[in-house]
């Protein structure tokens, strides 16, 4: 991360227009420091706010829930898709999005036709989250703040790593959802959430197969996790031991079933350090017992 910070300091005086390359490989030219930014998806809103850009955000989408001070902004999309017309009416001079829910496919071509720069971010690892923050910083002229924020987040994650030196990873079933019909969603390999679990001193009981996203109760009983983390509420975690056959799981027998706030694990933004710290304290409580 030190090299990243130095690289950004070196470009602090770079004048506009600036050209950056986004996750799709597109060269995006930004004529002047953006003053009217539309952020689509919670992660991009949280990144922009963390970089001190809250007062420049003029539009968000309907599933954004944090931070509270941003929720009064006009909506440019929701369950039915996204509105180029709404974005244009807001006078947006930069749109930041991810490919989820076909946002990039719906928005990038028409925005290009009307001359509105659109930056597409994609996240695979915790390092990519930091790279996205750096990219948004450079695109908006907030690169110094991006370097400061990412360095602070990295320092927190490094502090966790020092606590975990020499401790073997804990075998974890991390549940991200349920079909209600005996099927369960779990964290896939090669994702930022799996990377967070690794940094917190855990490892998925389903290994490194990126194809595994849904599992059955039978598969879980065979996998026999030592800890179960439920990305959800305390009530959802409390219901786990009552599932048919799950009382035989080592994690259930040990009382090692814990709720984790979904936003800390499933939104690739500045709260990822909170997620790593929280998981690490649950998985390795002894490592955090002493100063």
C-alpha atoms as one frame of an Amber mdcrd trajectory, in Angstrom:
protein
   0.000   0.000   0.000   2.938   2.347   0.553   3.744   2.201  -3.142   0.124
   3.001  -3.982   0.155   6.068  -1.744   3.403   7.305  -3.280   2.056   6.835
  -6.782  -0.958   8.939  -5.980   1.064  11.690  -4.350   3.086  11.877  -7.529
  -0.043  12.637  -9.581  -1.604  15.048  -7.097  -0.806  18.052  -9.292  -1.953
  16.400 -12.526  -4.193  18.848 -14.371  -7.548  18.132 -15.928  -8.598  16.852
 -18.375  -7.592  13.430 -17.068  -7.961  10.064 -18.722  -8.389   6.958 -16.568
  -8.945   3.313 -17.505 -11.882   1.569 -15.854 -12.592  -2.110 -15.135 -13.855
  -2.725 -18.663 -10.615  -1.437 -20.186 -12.289   1.736 -21.446 -10.311   4.973
 -21.487 -12.541   7.540 -19.775 -11.654  11.208 -20.216 -12.867  13.651 -17.571
 -12.675  17.268 -18.678 -12.764  18.994 -15.289 -13.057  18.048 -11.613 -16.567
  16.519 -11.393 -19.067  18.545  -9.378 -22.250  16.560 -10.035 -21.610  12.864
  -9.464 -24.121  10.024  -9.722 -23.130   6.891  -7.800 -24.909   3.663  -8.686
 -24.764   0.884  -6.070 -23.996   1.223  -2.400 -20.294   0.448  -2.679 -19.661
   3.322  -5.070 -21.637   5.749  -2.934 -19.690   4.711   0.163 -16.385   5.085
  -1.667 -17.259   8.581  -2.863 -18.375   9.664   0.604 -15.209   8.242   2.175
 -13.178  10.400  -0.218 -14.976  13.551   0.939 -17.219  13.820  -2.128 -20.623
  13.648  -0.415 -21.530  17.215  -1.324 -20.901  16.457  -5.002 -23.224  13.428
  -5.160 -26.460  14.463  -6.895 -28.043  11.050  -7.537 -28.062   7.484  -6.191
 -30.045   4.297  -6.795 -32.842   2.864  -4.698 -30.897   0.115  -2.902 -28.409
   2.503  -1.297 -28.885   2.534   2.488 -25.720   4.162   3.813 -24.537   6.652
   4.867 -27.724   8.327   6.148 -26.767  11.823   5.016 -26.808  10.766   1.383
 -30.261   9.157   1.293 -32.120  12.340   0.374 -30.540  12.450  -3.101 -32.725
  11.807  -6.157 -32.975   8.220  -7.366 -31.834   7.252 -10.852 -32.816   3.586
 -10.725 -34.072   0.615  -8.761 -35.684  -2.749  -9.383 -36.762  -1.866 -12.916
 -33.357  -0.684 -14.080 -31.651   2.649 -14.469 -32.674   5.892 -16.139 -30.285
   7.707 -18.454 -32.874  10.495 -18.671 -32.828  10.997 -14.905 -29.024  11.114
 -14.890 -28.935  13.677 -17.685 -31.585  15.827 -16.003 -29.408  15.954 -12.895
 -26.605  17.433 -14.972 -24.228  14.640 -14.004 -20.622  15.138 -15.054 -19.493
  11.719 -13.783 -21.341   8.432 -13.217 -19.709   5.685 -11.150 -21.197   2.184
 -11.400 -20.507  -1.544 -11.324 -21.776  -4.132 -13.831 -24.357  -5.567 -11.403
 -27.981  -5.783 -12.566 -26.843  -4.930 -16.103 -26.105  -1.328 -15.081 -23.076
  -0.997 -17.358 -24.896  -2.521 -20.336 -27.865  -0.191 -19.841 -25.983   3.008
 -19.146 -22.521   3.153 -20.683 -23.454   3.352 -24.399 -26.201   6.037 -24.053
 -24.110   8.075 -21.611 -21.250   7.995 -24.101 -23.585   9.332 -26.779 -24.538
  12.345 -24.640 -20.959  12.927 -23.495 -21.303  12.005 -19.805 -18.216  10.178
 -18.480 -19.046   6.805 -16.924 -16.616   4.892 -14.740 -17.214   1.142 -14.304
 -15.669  -0.531 -11.247 -15.333  -4.250 -10.583 -14.177  -5.951  -7.386 -12.526
  -9.364  -6.935 -10.292  -8.841  -3.880  -9.721  -6.459  -1.002  -6.799  -5.015
  -2.966  -9.235  -4.253  -5.795 -11.411  -2.276  -3.394  -8.397  -0.108  -2.596
  -7.583   0.214  -6.307 -11.173   1.319  -6.977 -10.883   3.995  -4.311  -7.654
   5.189  -5.893  -9.298   5.256  -9.325 -12.282   7.276  -8.099  -9.843   9.593
  -6.338  -7.903  10.233  -9.525 -11.067  10.675 -11.588 -12.399  13.315  -9.172
  -9.207  15.076  -8.113  -9.394  13.485  -4.642  -6.335  11.275  -5.048  -4.620
  12.547  -1.914  -7.663  11.699   0.192  -7.915   8.308  -1.508  -4.295   7.570
  -0.604  -4.913   8.612   3.006  -8.095   6.538   3.351  -6.683   3.407   1.748
  -3.517   3.636   3.858  -5.625   3.849   7.032  -7.742   0.857   5.992  -4.662
  -1.159   5.089  -3.104  -0.347   8.465  -6.152  -1.803  10.225  -6.020  -4.976
   8.156  -2.269  -5.259   8.764  -2.944  -4.972  12.516  -5.304  -7.948  12.256
  -2.641  -9.921  10.369  -0.145  -9.319  13.158  -2.621 -10.686  15.702  -3.100
 -13.850  13.656   0.526 -14.748  13.000   1.037 -18.474  13.569  -2.653 -19.267
  13.965  -4.111 -21.851  11.565  -7.190 -20.777   9.597 -10.579 -21.722  10.987
 -12.863 -23.852   8.788 -15.919 -21.669   8.181 -19.279 -21.934   6.497 -20.195
 -18.374   5.557 -23.859 -18.169   4.599 -24.943 -15.270   2.421 -28.519 -16.331
   1.787 -31.156 -19.058   1.802 -33.692 -20.221  -0.750 -36.082 -21.346   1.991
 -36.318 -24.735   0.241 -33.233 -26.448   1.607 -30.728 -24.549  -0.515 -28.219
 -22.092   0.876 -25.965 -19.470  -0.684 -22.370 -19.319   0.432 -19.355 -17.194
  -0.353 -17.661 -18.165  -3.607 -13.904 -18.434  -4.036 -12.127 -15.602  -5.871
 -14.410 -12.913  -4.475 -13.670  -9.986  -2.200 -15.767 -11.574   0.579 -13.697
 -14.766   0.377 -10.594 -12.594   0.493 -11.929 -10.854   3.604 -12.527 -14.242
   5.221  -8.925 -15.216   4.472  -7.612 -11.977   5.971  -9.732 -12.620   9.065
  -8.093 -16.003   9.592 -10.767 -18.210   8.090 -11.180 -20.562   5.166 -14.348
 -21.794   3.488 -15.200 -25.443   4.124 -16.045 -25.645   0.422 -12.506 -24.819
  -0.643 -11.388 -22.757  -3.593 -13.906 -23.855  -6.227 -15.317 -20.602  -7.684
 -18.287 -22.508  -9.119 -19.719 -23.260  -5.673 -22.250 -20.611  -4.734 -25.208
 -22.708  -3.592 -25.037 -25.712  -1.300 -27.460 -28.146   0.269 -27.909 -28.987
   3.913 -26.516 -32.439   3.167 -23.341 -30.955   1.697 -22.924 -28.815   4.774
 -23.335 -31.763   7.127 -20.592 -33.543   5.177 -18.342 -30.459   5.257 -18.702
 -30.169   9.076 -17.622 -26.544   9.626 -16.086 -25.491  12.926 -17.713 -22.025
  12.760 -20.827 -20.793  10.983 -21.073 -17.133  10.040 -24.448 -15.872   8.827
 -24.459 -12.645   6.865 -27.673 -11.402   8.403 -29.440 -10.761  11.664 -29.018
 -12.322  15.083 -32.458 -13.925  14.657 -31.362 -15.579  11.416 -28.253 -16.956
  13.094 -30.294 -18.184  16.070 -32.512 -20.205  13.716 -29.598 -22.190  12.270
 -29.380 -24.896  14.988 -33.057 -25.744  14.399 -32.532 -26.749  10.780 -33.067
 -30.439  10.114 -29.873 -32.383  10.699 -27.762 -29.353  11.568 -27.592 -30.201
  15.265 -24.804 -32.666  14.389 -22.534 -29.948  12.993 -19.421 -29.213  15.076
 -20.137 -25.488  14.892 -23.665 -25.938  16.261 -22.541 -28.285  19.008 -19.891
 -25.779  20.087 -22.312 -22.869  19.953 -20.144 -21.298  17.255 -22.882 -19.782
  15.084 -22.585 -16.021  14.698 -24.391 -13.247  12.846 -22.366 -10.791  10.772
 -23.873  -7.538   9.441 -24.434  -8.024   5.712 -23.091  -4.603   4.675 -19.720
  -5.319   6.284 -19.244  -8.489   4.232 -21.140  -7.890   0.992 -20.475  -4.249
   0.069 -16.987  -3.732  -1.398 -16.322  -0.295   0.018 -14.508   1.360   2.909
 -16.303  -0.734   5.541 -14.395  -3.863   4.499 -11.873  -3.225   7.279 -14.763
  -3.337   9.769 -15.779  -6.689   8.297 -12.276  -8.168   8.504 -11.849  -6.992
  12.089 -15.238  -8.288  13.169 -14.783 -11.722  11.595 -11.268 -12.040  13.001
 -12.479 -11.338  16.542 -15.117 -14.048  16.195 -12.831 -16.626  14.597  -9.804
 -15.971  16.812 -11.077 -14.438  20.066  -7.906 -15.378  21.952  -5.825 -13.264
  19.548  -7.715 -10.180  20.646  -7.894 -10.938  24.366  -4.558  -9.268  25.118
  -3.430  -5.743  24.129
